[in-house]
Amino acid sequence: MKRSPSPHLLTLALVLGVTHAQTAAPPDLTLEQAYAQLAQAPSVIRAALSVQVAQQNLQAARAALGLTVSVNGSASYAGPTSTTASDGTTTAVSSTLSGTAGANVSLGLLPWSSSQSSLRASERSLALAQATLRDANLSTHLNVAQAYFSAVLATQDITLAGRTLELRQRQLTVAQTQQAAGNATAETVLNAQTAVQTATSSLTQAQASLDSARRTLDATLGSALGGVSFSTLPDAILTLPDLTALVARARASSSDVISAQNALASAQEALEDDQRDARLPDLTANVGYGGGAAGTVSATLNVKQGTLGGSYSLPLGDRASSGGNRLTASVSGSYVVYSPAQQAALSAAQASVTQAGLSLTVAQQNAELDVRSRYVTVQTNLSAVQTRAAQVQAAQLAVQTAQARLDAGTGTADDLAAATLSLAQAERDLLSARVTAQLSLTQLLNAAGGPQ
């Protein structure tokens, strides 16, 4: 008679069982504890650094709105020399030392000055960086939940696979006994052996899935969690949020929409700049007083650039004793009467505004479509939960029936074990359905900008 390899499989099962028993009570990690470590996730840290850079740029742009002060100076020296007149007379010229020292100030006075434009651009950059950080937090939050619940399911699969392996081993033993008594064929024993091997593979796969989930969670959080256990289960009851409110939030606050809004604002500012260049003359007004030993004070206004500047210059050395104080004023400017290039630039800027407006509309529509499609997915997944719950109830009735048959002597212990195993599988499927529903709800909320 062919010798069965079941002792080796039993040994493997015992080894796996001992290994599982040795790791059955590791430190527990709840889902909330995992969420508490989101700030150290690499993707969140990277996005947070971008926000810090944007905040610093905004502070610099605000500081640039004030006066900008600079100092300047110059010095020159000419050595002694002599000049010869036409009559041959030579005249000595003494050396000269002269110079100036001064200070300049500038202020972005008008709304279209470069400092004002930089401020608005910095504000938009900060808003986008903050939206990106929010998305990074939400995405990492979802990834943590996915890895955590994958570990929860893998833990359940290990238990289920272990129980299945025990049942298949008993069935193999029964088949071998029946074959020895002439009541079973070699094919029956071979099928039982195949079932044991399949159960063993399932157990190995479940353990590999648990290890993979742990590694994924480690990589997501950027830390080594070790051999922790996972006790948090998905919510048994989920409530669908209001779809209208979700759509409104998505159309207003999604990062793609904010990016499109920034692009539209930039295009509008560029158009306004081009229109201003075509409409306003390049006009500069200057007023000054001085010229003597006390120095010269002047102020300059550039209309097109929107800046006001001032300066003070003090003569030094030989220049300090020359000249007298006086008031000076000047106005200079130019105006483009005809320029095809300027008109082309205006047309291009207008087209850019139109294109940016369309891009914003598309971004809002995509955000709404994403929310609506995910809402339907959540509804479908919640229906699947109800179906799985009904299957658990049916499996519970099957266990009761198998127990009653065993008590009445019309059923076997293996029948009860098989029914109990089916119940465990149904409960695992229900757990999986609840995980899917909760994750899909999280994705729905993320699409709308996160939970409120």
Disulfide bonds with the S-S distance in Angstrom:
none
